[in-house]
Amino acid sequence: MPVDEAALDALLRDEEAAHVRDAVAALPLDQRTVLILRVYHDMSYREIAHITDASEQAVRVRAHRARQALKDALAPSREERPCRR
């Protein structure tokens, strides 16, 4: 039986999206908030600082820590993925 490449690609994308959602959900609330406002709402650090009542530097640190935590959390799943050409 031939493999449906489109279906396999869709399954892999869905699986990867689920890993990302789980990793974002596992972040501490302050990091998750900054990440969502920065990435999904395209807000500046200054805008996020105003909304969260934090300093701009604190927002930058939270964003950095969130990105690092996601990188660490998602690294194993990247290594486990089948090599696609």
PDB file with one MODEL, atoms N, CA, C and O in Angstrom:
MODEL        1
ATOM      1  N   MET A   1       0.845  -1.172   0.000  1.00  0.00           N
ATOM      2  CA  MET A   1       0.000   0.000   0.000  1.00  0.00           C
ATOM      3  C   MET A   1       0.899   1.247   0.000  1.00  0.00           C
ATOM      4  O   MET A   1       1.771   1.363   0.861  1.00  0.00           O
ATOM      5  N   PRO A   2       0.709   2.173  -0.937  1.00  0.00           N
ATOM      6  CA  PRO A   2       1.549   3.364  -0.999  1.00  0.00           C
ATOM      7  C   PRO A   2       1.247   4.315   0.166  1.00  0.00           C
ATOM      8  O   PRO A   2       0.128   4.386   0.673  1.00  0.00           O
ATOM      9  N   VAL A   3       2.274   5.024   0.555  1.00  0.00           N
ATOM     10  CA  VAL A   3       2.142   5.992   1.646  1.00  0.00           C
ATOM     11  C   VAL A   3       1.617   7.310   1.083  1.00  0.00           C
ATOM     12  O   VAL A   3       2.139   7.825   0.094  1.00  0.00           O
ATOM     13  N   ASP A   4       0.600   7.837   1.710  1.00  0.00           N
ATOM     14  CA  ASP A   4       0.045   9.126   1.311  1.00  0.00           C
ATOM     15  C   ASP A   4       0.921  10.206   1.947  1.00  0.00           C
ATOM     16  O   ASP A   4       0.785  10.512   3.132  1.00  0.00           O
ATOM     17  N   GLU A   5       1.818  10.777   1.146  1.00  0.00           N
ATOM     18  CA  GLU A   5       2.777  11.766   1.648  1.00  0.00           C
ATOM     19  C   GLU A   5       2.081  12.990   2.235  1.00  0.00           C
ATOM     20  O   GLU A   5       2.515  13.515   3.261  1.00  0.00           O
ATOM     21  N   ALA A   6       1.016  13.446   1.600  1.00  0.00           N
ATOM     22  CA  ALA A   6       0.305  14.624   2.100  1.00  0.00           C
ATOM     23  C   ALA A   6      -0.293  14.343   3.476  1.00  0.00           C
ATOM     24  O   ALA A   6      -0.224  15.189   4.367  1.00  0.00           O
ATOM     25  N   ALA A   7      -0.872  13.172   3.650  1.00  0.00           N
ATOM     26  CA  ALA A   7      -1.464  12.812   4.941  1.00  0.00           C
ATOM     27  C   ALA A   7      -0.380  12.677   6.006  1.00  0.00           C
ATOM     28  O   ALA A   7      -0.580  13.087   7.149  1.00  0.00           O
ATOM     29  N   LEU A   8       0.755  12.111   5.641  1.00  0.00           N
ATOM     30  CA  LEU A   8       1.863  11.955   6.581  1.00  0.00           C
ATOM     31  C   LEU A   8       2.407  13.323   6.990  1.00  0.00           C
ATOM     32  O   LEU A   8       2.681  13.555   8.168  1.00  0.00           O
ATOM     33  N   ASP A   9       2.564  14.222   6.030  1.00  0.00           N
ATOM     34  CA  ASP A   9       3.022  15.575   6.333  1.00  0.00           C
ATOM     35  C   ASP A   9       2.040  16.301   7.256  1.00  0.00           C
ATOM     36  O   ASP A   9       2.457  16.980   8.193  1.00  0.00           O
ATOM     37  N   ALA A  10       0.752  16.161   6.997  1.00  0.00           N
ATOM     38  CA  ALA A  10      -0.269  16.798   7.831  1.00  0.00           C
ATOM     39  C   ALA A  10      -0.216  16.237   9.254  1.00  0.00           C
ATOM     40  O   ALA A  10      -0.334  16.988  10.222  1.00  0.00           O
ATOM     41  N   LEU A  11      -0.041  14.944   9.380  1.00  0.00           N
ATOM     42  CA  LEU A  11       0.043  14.306  10.693  1.00  0.00           C
ATOM     43  C   LEU A  11       1.261  14.814  11.458  1.00  0.00           C
ATOM     44  O   LEU A  11       1.168  15.107  12.650  1.00  0.00           O
ATOM     45  N   LEU A  12       2.400  14.920  10.780  1.00  0.00           N
ATOM     46  CA  LEU A  12       3.610  15.414  11.426  1.00  0.00           C
ATOM     47  C   LEU A  12       3.461  16.871  11.855  1.00  0.00           C
ATOM     48  O   LEU A  12       3.924  17.248  12.932  1.00  0.00           O
ATOM     49  N   ARG A  13       2.816  17.696  11.020  1.00  0.00           N
ATOM     50  CA  ARG A  13       2.578  19.098  11.382  1.00  0.00           C
ATOM     51  C   ARG A  13       1.661  19.195  12.602  1.00  0.00           C
ATOM     52  O   ARG A  13       1.905  19.993  13.507  1.00  0.00           O
ATOM     53  N   ASP A  14       0.599  18.374  12.621  1.00  0.00           N
ATOM     54  CA  ASP A  14      -0.329  18.380  13.761  1.00  0.00           C
ATOM     55  C   ASP A  14       0.380  17.949  15.045  1.00  0.00           C
ATOM     56  O   ASP A  14       0.159  18.520  16.113  1.00  0.00           O
ATOM     57  N   GLU A  15       1.223  16.946  14.921  1.00  0.00           N
ATOM     58  CA  GLU A  15       1.958  16.440  16.074  1.00  0.00           C
ATOM     59  C   GLU A  15       2.941  17.498  16.596  1.00  0.00           C
ATOM     60  O   GLU A  15       3.064  17.700  17.804  1.00  0.00           O
ATOM     61  N   GLU A  16       3.627  18.159  15.682  1.00  0.00           N
ATOM     62  CA  GLU A  16       4.564  19.209  16.081  1.00  0.00           C
ATOM     63  C   GLU A  16       3.833  20.386  16.720  1.00  0.00           C
ATOM     64  O   GLU A  16       4.301  20.944  17.713  1.00  0.00           O
ATOM     65  N   ALA A  17       2.689  20.762  16.156  1.00  0.00           N
ATOM     66  CA  ALA A  17       1.898  21.866  16.725  1.00  0.00           C
ATOM     67  C   ALA A  17       1.443  21.517  18.140  1.00  0.00           C
ATOM     68  O   ALA A  17       1.423  22.387  19.012  1.00  0.00           O
ATOM     69  N   ALA A  18       1.087  20.287  18.375  1.00  0.00           N
ATOM     70  CA  ALA A  18       0.673  19.852  19.710  1.00  0.00           C
ATOM     71  C   ALA A  18       1.838  19.951  20.691  1.00  0.00           C
ATOM     72  O   ALA A  18       1.649  20.360  21.837  1.00  0.00           O
ATOM     73  N   HIS A  19       3.039  19.581  20.250  1.00  0.00           N
ATOM     74  CA  HIS A  19       4.225  19.709  21.111  1.00  0.00           C
ATOM     75  C   HIS A  19       4.483  21.169  21.470  1.00  0.00           C
ATOM     76  O   HIS A  19       4.799  21.485  22.618  1.00  0.00           O
ATOM     77  N   VAL A  20       4.349  22.049  20.497  1.00  0.00           N
ATOM     78  CA  VAL A  20       4.571  23.476  20.745  1.00  0.00           C
ATOM     79  C   VAL A  20       3.525  24.010  21.714  1.00  0.00           C
ATOM     80  O   VAL A  20       3.863  24.726  22.657  1.00  0.00           O
ATOM     81  N   ARG A  21       2.248  23.668  21.492  1.00  0.00           N
ATOM     82  CA  ARG A  21       1.189  24.121  22.407  1.00  0.00           C
ATOM     83  C   ARG A  21       1.452  23.641  23.831  1.00  0.00           C
ATOM     84  O   ARG A  21       1.301  24.407  24.783  1.00  0.00           O
ATOM     85  N   ASP A  22       1.843  22.380  23.981  1.00  0.00           N
ATOM     86  CA  ASP A  22       2.125  21.835  25.307  1.00  0.00           C
ATOM     87  C   ASP A  22       3.303  22.550  25.965  1.00  0.00           C
ATOM     88  O   ASP A  22       3.272  22.838  27.162  1.00  0.00           O
ATOM     89  N   ALA A  23       4.338  22.834  25.178  1.00  0.00           N
ATOM     90  CA  ALA A  23       5.517  23.513  25.719  1.00  0.00           C
ATOM     91  C   ALA A  23       5.173  24.938  26.139  1.00  0.00           C
ATOM     92  O   ALA A  23       5.641  25.401  27.179  1.00  0.00           O
ATOM     93  N   VAL A  24       4.376  25.630  25.359  1.00  0.00           N
ATOM     94  CA  VAL A  24       3.959  26.992  25.720  1.00  0.00           C
ATOM     95  C   VAL A  24       3.093  26.946  26.974  1.00  0.00           C
ATOM     96  O   VAL A  24       3.253  27.780  27.865  1.00  0.00           O
ATOM     97  N   ALA A  25       2.195  25.999  27.054  1.00  0.00           N
ATOM     98  CA  ALA A  25       1.313  25.884  28.224  1.00  0.00           C
ATOM     99  C   ALA A  25       2.100  25.581  29.499  1.00  0.00           C
ATOM    100  O   ALA A  25       1.656  25.931  30.593  1.00  0.00           O
ATOM    101  N   ALA A  26       3.248  24.941  29.374  1.00  0.00           N
ATOM    102  CA  ALA A  26       4.053  24.585  30.539  1.00  0.00           C
ATOM    103  C   ALA A  26       4.904  25.748  31.054  1.00  0.00           C
ATOM    104  O   ALA A  26       5.471  25.660  32.144  1.00  0.00           O
ATOM    105  N   LEU A  27       4.998  26.821  30.293  1.00  0.00           N
ATOM    106  CA  LEU A  27       5.781  27.980  30.729  1.00  0.00           C
ATOM    107  C   LEU A  27       5.125  28.634  31.942  1.00  0.00           C
ATOM    108  O   LEU A  27       3.905  28.576  32.099  1.00  0.00           O
ATOM    109  N   PRO A  28       5.934  29.255  32.798  1.00  0.00           N
ATOM    110  CA  PRO A  28       5.342  30.054  33.887  1.00  0.00           C
ATOM    111  C   PRO A  28       4.467  31.162  33.283  1.00  0.00           C
ATOM    112  O   PRO A  28       4.727  31.626  32.173  1.00  0.00           O
ATOM    113  N   LEU A  29       3.457  31.572  34.002  1.00  0.00           N
ATOM    114  CA  LEU A  29       2.485  32.535  33.490  1.00  0.00           C
ATOM    115  C   LEU A  29       3.133  33.821  32.975  1.00  0.00           C
ATOM    116  O   LEU A  29       2.750  34.317  31.915  1.00  0.00           O
ATOM    117  N   ASP A  30       4.104  34.367  33.705  1.00  0.00           N
ATOM    118  CA  ASP A  30       4.712  35.623  33.266  1.00  0.00           C
ATOM    119  C   ASP A  30       5.451  35.457  31.937  1.00  0.00           C
ATOM    120  O   ASP A  30       5.402  36.347  31.088  1.00  0.00           O
ATOM    121  N   GLN A  31       6.131  34.332  31.752  1.00  0.00           N
ATOM    122  CA  GLN A  31       6.836  34.076  30.500  1.00  0.00           C
ATOM    123  C   GLN A  31       5.849  33.804  29.360  1.00  0.00           C
ATOM    124  O   GLN A  31       6.023  34.287  28.241  1.00  0.00           O
ATOM    125  N   ARG A  32       4.826  33.033  29.666  1.00  0.00           N
ATOM    126  CA  ARG A  32       3.817  32.714  28.647  1.00  0.00           C
ATOM    127  C   ARG A  32       3.105  33.981  28.178  1.00  0.00           C
ATOM    128  O   ARG A  32       2.853  34.153  26.986  1.00  0.00           O
ATOM    129  N   THR A  33       2.784  34.864  29.119  1.00  0.00           N
ATOM    130  CA  THR A  33       2.115  36.114  28.775  1.00  0.00           C
ATOM    131  C   THR A  33       2.969  36.954  27.838  1.00  0.00           C
ATOM    132  O   THR A  33       2.486  37.433  26.812  1.00  0.00           O
ATOM    133  N   VAL A  34       4.237  37.133  28.191  1.00  0.00           N
ATOM    134  CA  VAL A  34       5.142  37.930  27.353  1.00  0.00           C
ATOM    135  C   VAL A  34       5.281  37.294  25.975  1.00  0.00           C
ATOM    136  O   VAL A  34       5.226  37.991  24.961  1.00  0.00           O
ATOM    137  N   LEU A  35       5.457  35.999  25.932  1.00  0.00           N
ATOM    138  CA  LEU A  35       5.631  35.310  24.646  1.00  0.00           C
ATOM    139  C   LEU A  35       4.404  35.485  23.752  1.00  0.00           C
ATOM    140  O   LEU A  35       4.537  35.771  22.562  1.00  0.00           O
ATOM    141  N   ILE A  36       3.236  35.317  24.313  1.00  0.00           N
ATOM    142  CA  ILE A  36       2.008  35.435  23.524  1.00  0.00           C
ATOM    143  C   ILE A  36       1.812  36.868  23.030  1.00  0.00           C
ATOM    144  O   ILE A  36       1.455  37.089  21.873  1.00  0.00           O
ATOM    145  N   LEU A  37       2.045  37.831  23.904  1.00  0.00           N
ATOM    146  CA  LEU A  37       1.888  39.228  23.484  1.00  0.00           C
ATOM    147  C   LEU A  37       2.925  39.610  22.428  1.00  0.00           C
ATOM    148  O   LEU A  37       2.620  40.350  21.493  1.00  0.00           O
ATOM    149  N   ARG A  38       4.129  39.112  22.578  1.00  0.00           N
ATOM    150  CA  ARG A  38       5.211  39.456  21.643  1.00  0.00           C
ATOM    151  C   ARG A  38       5.038  38.757  20.299  1.00  0.00           C
ATOM    152  O   ARG A  38       5.106  39.402  19.253  1.00  0.00           O
ATOM    153  N   VAL A  39       4.817  37.461  20.318  1.00  0.00           N
ATOM    154  CA  VAL A  39       4.794  36.669  19.086  1.00  0.00           C
ATOM    155  C   VAL A  39       3.438  36.724  18.394  1.00  0.00           C
ATOM    156  O   VAL A  39       3.367  36.992  17.194  1.00  0.00           O
ATOM    157  N   TYR A  40       2.373  36.475  19.129  1.00  0.00           N
ATOM    158  CA  TYR A  40       1.057  36.363  18.496  1.00  0.00           C
ATOM    159  C   TYR A  40       0.358  37.705  18.310  1.00  0.00           C
ATOM    160  O   TYR A  40      -0.460  37.866  17.404  1.00  0.00           O
ATOM    161  N   HIS A  41       0.685  38.671  19.173  1.00  0.00           N
ATOM    162  CA  HIS A  41       0.043  39.982  19.059  1.00  0.00           C
ATOM    163  C   HIS A  41       1.005  41.054  18.537  1.00  0.00           C
ATOM    164  O   HIS A  41       0.632  42.217  18.388  1.00  0.00           O
ATOM    165  N   ASP A  42       2.244  40.645  18.263  1.00  0.00           N
ATOM    166  CA  ASP A  42       3.254  41.510  17.650  1.00  0.00           C
ATOM    167  C   ASP A  42       3.423  42.826  18.411  1.00  0.00           C
ATOM    168  O   ASP A  42       3.541  43.892  17.807  1.00  0.00           O
ATOM    169  N   MET A  43       3.431  42.739  19.735  1.00  0.00           N
ATOM    170  CA  MET A  43       3.597  43.937  20.561  1.00  0.00           C
ATOM    171  C   MET A  43       5.076  44.183  20.839  1.00  0.00           C
ATOM    172  O   MET A  43       5.882  43.252  20.860  1.00  0.00           O
ATOM    173  N   SER A  44       5.415  45.442  21.052  1.00  0.00           N
ATOM    174  CA  SER A  44       6.784  45.807  21.402  1.00  0.00           C
ATOM    175  C   SER A  44       7.025  45.488  22.875  1.00  0.00           C
ATOM    176  O   SER A  44       6.087  45.287  23.646  1.00  0.00           O
ATOM    177  N   TYR A  45       8.306  45.447  23.245  1.00  0.00           N
ATOM    178  CA  TYR A  45       8.635  45.234  24.656  1.00  0.00           C
ATOM    179  C   TYR A  45       8.064  46.367  25.509  1.00  0.00           C
ATOM    180  O   TYR A  45       7.610  46.140  26.631  1.00  0.00           O
ATOM    181  N   ARG A  46       8.089  47.557  24.982  1.00  0.00           N
ATOM    182  CA  ARG A  46       7.557  48.708  25.713  1.00  0.00           C
ATOM    183  C   ARG A  46       6.055  48.546  25.968  1.00  0.00           C
ATOM    184  O   ARG A  46       5.579  48.797  27.076  1.00  0.00           O
ATOM    185  N   GLU A  47       5.311  48.126  24.937  1.00  0.00           N
ATOM    186  CA  GLU A  47       3.861  47.923  25.098  1.00  0.00           C
ATOM    187  C   GLU A  47       3.572  46.827  26.119  1.00  0.00           C
ATOM    188  O   GLU A  47       2.673  46.956  26.950  1.00  0.00           O
ATOM    189  N   ILE A  48       4.348  45.749  26.041  1.00  0.00           N
ATOM    190  CA  ILE A  48       4.149  44.638  26.972  1.00  0.00           C
ATOM    191  C   ILE A  48       4.468  45.086  28.399  1.00  0.00           C
ATOM    192  O   ILE A  48       3.763  44.725  29.341  1.00  0.00           O
ATOM    193  N   ALA A  49       5.525  45.867  28.551  1.00  0.00           N
ATOM    194  CA  ALA A  49       5.887  46.373  29.879  1.00  0.00           C
ATOM    195  C   ALA A  49       4.752  47.207  30.460  1.00  0.00           C
ATOM    196  O   ALA A  49       4.438  47.096  31.645  1.00  0.00           O
ATOM    197  N   HIS A  50       4.145  48.030  29.635  1.00  0.00           N
ATOM    198  CA  HIS A  50       3.032  48.868  30.095  1.00  0.00           C
ATOM    199  C   HIS A  50       1.840  48.003  30.516  1.00  0.00           C
ATOM    200  O   HIS A  50       1.246  48.231  31.570  1.00  0.00           O
ATOM    201  N   ILE A  51       1.497  47.026  29.704  1.00  0.00           N
ATOM    202  CA  ILE A  51       0.344  46.161  29.987  1.00  0.00           C
ATOM    203  C   ILE A  51       0.560  45.312  31.235  1.00  0.00           C
ATOM    204  O   ILE A  51      -0.352  45.136  32.043  1.00  0.00           O
ATOM    205  N   THR A  52       1.785  44.784  31.385  1.00  0.00           N
ATOM    206  CA  THR A  52       2.060  43.874  32.502  1.00  0.00           C
ATOM    207  C   THR A  52       2.571  44.581  33.742  1.00  0.00           C
ATOM    208  O   THR A  52       2.837  43.941  34.760  1.00  0.00           O
ATOM    209  N   ASP A  53       2.709  45.902  33.664  1.00  0.00           N
ATOM    210  CA  ASP A  53       3.218  46.692  34.783  1.00  0.00           C
ATOM    211  C   ASP A  53       4.586  46.188  35.246  1.00  0.00           C
ATOM    212  O   ASP A  53       4.846  46.037  36.439  1.00  0.00           O
ATOM    213  N   ALA A  54       5.448  45.935  34.262  1.00  0.00           N
ATOM    214  CA  ALA A  54       6.814  45.491  34.532  1.00  0.00           C
ATOM    215  C   ALA A  54       7.766  46.412  33.775  1.00  0.00           C
ATOM    216  O   ALA A  54       7.352  47.150  32.882  1.00  0.00           O
ATOM    217  N   SER A  55       9.020  46.361  34.136  1.00  0.00           N
ATOM    218  CA  SER A  55       9.990  47.165  33.397  1.00  0.00           C
ATOM    219  C   SER A  55      10.234  46.518  32.028  1.00  0.00           C
ATOM    220  O   SER A  55      10.009  45.324  31.827  1.00  0.00           O
ATOM    221  N   GLU A  56      10.696  47.345  31.113  1.00  0.00           N
ATOM    222  CA  GLU A  56      11.000  46.819  29.782  1.00  0.00           C
ATOM    223  C   GLU A  56      12.097  45.749  29.865  1.00  0.00           C
ATOM    224  O   GLU A  56      12.055  44.753  29.142  1.00  0.00           O
ATOM    225  N   GLN A  57      13.067  45.959  30.741  1.00  0.00           N
ATOM    226  CA  GLN A  57      14.137  44.971  30.914  1.00  0.00           C
ATOM    227  C   GLN A  57      13.581  43.654  31.450  1.00  0.00           C
ATOM    228  O   GLN A  57      13.999  42.584  31.005  1.00  0.00           O
ATOM    229  N   ALA A  58      12.653  43.714  32.392  1.00  0.00           N
ATOM    230  CA  ALA A  58      12.041  42.492  32.928  1.00  0.00           C
ATOM    231  C   ALA A  58      11.298  41.738  31.829  1.00  0.00           C
ATOM    232  O   ALA A  58      11.331  40.509  31.780  1.00  0.00           O
ATOM    233  N   VAL A  59      10.635  42.474  30.958  1.00  0.00           N
ATOM    234  CA  VAL A  59       9.916  41.851  29.845  1.00  0.00           C
ATOM    235  C   VAL A  59      10.903  41.165  28.903  1.00  0.00           C
ATOM    236  O   VAL A  59      10.651  40.051  28.443  1.00  0.00           O
ATOM    237  N   ARG A  60      12.018  41.820  28.616  1.00  0.00           N
ATOM    238  CA  ARG A  60      13.041  41.219  27.743  1.00  0.00           C
ATOM    239  C   ARG A  60      13.603  39.929  28.360  1.00  0.00           C
ATOM    240  O   ARG A  60      13.810  38.935  27.666  1.00  0.00           O
ATOM    241  N   VAL A  61      13.843  39.967  29.664  1.00  0.00           N
ATOM    242  CA  VAL A  61      14.365  38.782  30.350  1.00  0.00           C
ATOM    243  C   VAL A  61      13.345  37.652  30.294  1.00  0.00           C
ATOM    244  O   VAL A  61      13.700  36.505  30.020  1.00  0.00           O
ATOM    245  N   ARG A  62      12.091  37.967  30.550  1.00  0.00           N
ATOM    246  CA  ARG A  62      11.043  36.942  30.497  1.00  0.00           C
ATOM    247  C   ARG A  62      10.923  36.346  29.101  1.00  0.00           C
ATOM    248  O   ARG A  62      10.758  35.136  28.951  1.00  0.00           O
ATOM    249  N   ALA A  63      11.005  37.188  28.086  1.00  0.00           N
ATOM    250  CA  ALA A  63      10.927  36.704  26.702  1.00  0.00           C
ATOM    251  C   ALA A  63      12.108  35.781  26.395  1.00  0.00           C
ATOM    252  O   ALA A  63      11.944  34.728  25.778  1.00  0.00           O
ATOM    253  N   HIS A  64      13.288  36.191  26.831  1.00  0.00           N
ATOM    254  CA  HIS A  64      14.482  35.364  26.602  1.00  0.00           C
ATOM    255  C   HIS A  64      14.341  34.012  27.296  1.00  0.00           C
ATOM    256  O   HIS A  64      14.620  32.968  26.706  1.00  0.00           O
ATOM    257  N   ARG A  65      13.913  34.044  28.534  1.00  0.00           N
ATOM    258  CA  ARG A  65      13.761  32.791  29.292  1.00  0.00           C
ATOM    259  C   ARG A  65      12.678  31.899  28.675  1.00  0.00           C
ATOM    260  O   ARG A  65      12.816  30.676  28.648  1.00  0.00           O
ATOM    261  N   ALA A  66      11.622  32.506  28.191  1.00  0.00           N
ATOM    262  CA  ALA A  66      10.556  31.733  27.543  1.00  0.00           C
ATOM    263  C   ALA A  66      11.078  31.062  26.279  1.00  0.00           C
ATOM    264  O   ALA A  66      10.823  29.880  26.045  1.00  0.00           O
ATOM    265  N   ARG A  67      11.813  31.822  25.463  1.00  0.00           N
ATOM    266  CA  ARG A  67      12.370  31.242  24.231  1.00  0.00           C
ATOM    267  C   ARG A  67      13.346  30.114  24.540  1.00  0.00           C
ATOM    268  O   ARG A  67      13.350  29.086  23.862  1.00  0.00           O
ATOM    269  N   GLN A  68      14.169  30.308  25.561  1.00  0.00           N
ATOM    270  CA  GLN A  68      15.132  29.274  25.937  1.00  0.00           C
ATOM    271  C   GLN A  68      14.417  28.026  26.451  1.00  0.00           C
ATOM    272  O   GLN A  68      14.803  26.905  26.120  1.00  0.00           O
ATOM    273  N   ALA A  69      13.381  28.220  27.257  1.00  0.00           N
ATOM    274  CA  ALA A  69      12.625  27.076  27.779  1.00  0.00           C
ATOM    275  C   ALA A  69      11.954  26.312  26.646  1.00  0.00           C
ATOM    276  O   ALA A  69      11.932  25.081  26.655  1.00  0.00           O
ATOM    277  N   LEU A  70      11.408  27.031  25.673  1.00  0.00           N
ATOM    278  CA  LEU A  70      10.789  26.361  24.523  1.00  0.00           C
ATOM    279  C   LEU A  70      11.830  25.608  23.705  1.00  0.00           C
ATOM    280  O   LEU A  70      11.600  24.480  23.270  1.00  0.00           O
ATOM    281  N   LYS A  71      12.961  26.238  23.506  1.00  0.00           N
ATOM    282  CA  LYS A  71      14.039  25.576  22.756  1.00  0.00           C
ATOM    283  C   LYS A  71      14.438  24.277  23.449  1.00  0.00           C
ATOM    284  O   LYS A  71      14.590  23.243  22.799  1.00  0.00           O
ATOM    285  N   ASP A  72      14.607  24.333  24.765  1.00  0.00           N
ATOM    286  CA  ASP A  72      14.982  23.144  25.529  1.00  0.00           C
ATOM    287  C   ASP A  72      13.881  22.084  25.500  1.00  0.00           C
ATOM    288  O   ASP A  72      14.157  20.894  25.353  1.00  0.00           O
ATOM    289  N   ALA A  73      12.643  22.525  25.639  1.00  0.00           N
ATOM    290  CA  ALA A  73      11.518  21.581  25.669  1.00  0.00           C
ATOM    291  C   ALA A  73      11.284  20.921  24.321  1.00  0.00           C
ATOM    292  O   ALA A  73      10.873  19.762  24.260  1.00  0.00           O
ATOM    293  N   LEU A  74      11.538  21.641  23.248  1.00  0.00           N
ATOM    294  CA  LEU A  74      11.243  21.118  21.913  1.00  0.00           C
ATOM    295  C   LEU A  74      12.432  20.420  21.264  1.00  0.00           C
ATOM    296  O   LEU A  74      12.260  19.728  20.260  1.00  0.00           O
ATOM    297  N   ALA A  75      13.623  20.584  21.809  1.00  0.00           N
ATOM    298  CA  ALA A  75      14.814  19.965  21.215  1.00  0.00           C
ATOM    299  C   ALA A  75      14.692  18.448  21.090  1.00  0.00           C
ATOM    300  O   ALA A  75      15.013  17.911  20.030  1.00  0.00           O
ATOM    301  N   PRO A  76      14.242  17.732  22.126  1.00  0.00           N
ATOM    302  CA  PRO A  76      14.136  16.274  21.985  1.00  0.00           C
ATOM    303  C   PRO A  76      13.181  15.859  20.861  1.00  0.00           C
ATOM    304  O   PRO A  76      13.451  14.894  20.146  1.00  0.00           O
ATOM    305  N   SER A  77      12.074  16.576  20.701  1.00  0.00           N
ATOM    306  CA  SER A  77      11.116  16.190  19.668  1.00  0.00           C
ATOM    307  C   SER A  77      11.693  16.433  18.280  1.00  0.00           C
ATOM    308  O   SER A  77      11.352  15.709  17.345  1.00  0.00           O
ATOM    309  N   ARG A  78      12.555  17.429  18.122  1.00  0.00           N
ATOM    310  CA  ARG A  78      13.188  17.670  16.828  1.00  0.00           C
ATOM    311  C   ARG A  78      14.128  16.534  16.473  1.00  0.00           C
ATOM    312  O   ARG A  78      14.209  16.131  15.313  1.00  0.00           O
ATOM    313  N   GLU A  79      14.840  16.015  17.465  1.00  0.00           N
ATOM    314  CA  GLU A  79      15.777  14.921  17.223  1.00  0.00           C
ATOM    315  C   GLU A  79      15.057  13.623  16.892  1.00  0.00           C
ATOM    316  O   GLU A  79      15.599  12.775  16.183  1.00  0.00           O
ATOM    317  N   GLU A  80      13.839  13.462  17.401  1.00  0.00           N
ATOM    318  CA  GLU A  80      13.086  12.230  17.189  1.00  0.00           C
ATOM    319  C   GLU A  80      12.360  12.195  15.854  1.00  0.00           C
ATOM    320  O   GLU A  80      11.958  11.128  15.390  1.00  0.00           O
ATOM    321  N   ARG A  81      12.189  13.374  15.227  1.00  0.00           N
ATOM    322  CA  ARG A  81      11.444  13.420  13.970  1.00  0.00           C
ATOM    323  C   ARG A  81      12.171  12.661  12.877  1.00  0.00           C
ATOM    324  O   ARG A  81      13.400  12.680  12.808  1.00  0.00           O
ATOM    325  N   PRO A  82      11.411  11.995  12.024  1.00  0.00           N
ATOM    326  CA  PRO A  82      12.059  11.318  10.910  1.00  0.00           C
ATOM    327  C   PRO A  82      12.661  12.338   9.935  1.00  0.00           C
ATOM    328  O   PRO A  82      12.119  13.425   9.736  1.00  0.00           O
ATOM    329  N   CYS A  83      13.754  11.973   9.357  1.00  0.00           N
ATOM    330  CA  CYS A  83      14.432  12.836   8.400  1.00  0.00           C
ATOM    331  C   CYS A  83      13.613  12.865   7.109  1.00  0.00           C
ATOM    332  O   CYS A  83      13.391  11.827   6.484  1.00  0.00           O
ATOM    333  N   ARG A  84      13.174  14.044   6.720  1.00  0.00           N
ATOM    334  CA  ARG A  84      12.361  14.204   5.514  1.00  0.00           C
ATOM    335  C   ARG A  84      13.200  14.897   4.447  1.00  0.00           C
ATOM    336  O   ARG A  84      13.875  15.883   4.744  1.00  0.00           O
ATOM    337  N   ARG A  85      13.173  14.421   3.262  1.00  0.00           N
ATOM    338  CA  ARG A  85      13.913  15.040   2.163  1.00  0.00           C
ATOM    339  C   ARG A  85      12.940  15.578   1.140  1.00  0.00           C
ATOM    340  O   ARG A  85      13.356  16.141   0.128  1.00  0.00           O
TER     341      ARG A  85
ENDMDL
END
